[in-house]
Amino acid sequence: MNEETTGCGRKCNCPTKREHWMSIGISAAATPTRDRSQDTVAALEREKRWEKDLPAYARLRKEGLQPKHVDGAHRMEQGFNDKIEIEAGTKLANGTLEVVKEIREINGVAS
């Protein structure tokens, strides 16, 4: 029997058995023994963090605050004491917060 003329013999009607098997693809996610790429691992870790960060970001926005990004919003909500720290995206060292507030006051910027 000539494979070229009979097709693959399945419902897909590939021209040859070779073409049939060449058309099948297997995702890397379906092969758990293979290493995941760093991008995939980073995306999964980010999604896990965002389970807490997205609701916290929404609460901060509702309070009128503007965090720099979603990442770390939960940590900011829990541990940052001032609007300036949240908007800067970092915890300010002892005394720095007071200096920033004084500079804003001198410049007439609301804090």
Secondary structure, 3 states (H helix, E strand, C coil): CCHHHHCCCCCCCCCCHHHHHHCCCCCHHHCCCCCCCHHHHHHHHHHHHHHHHHHHHHHHHHCCCCCCCCCCHHHHHHHCCCHHHHHHCCCCCCCHHHHHHHHHHHHCCCC
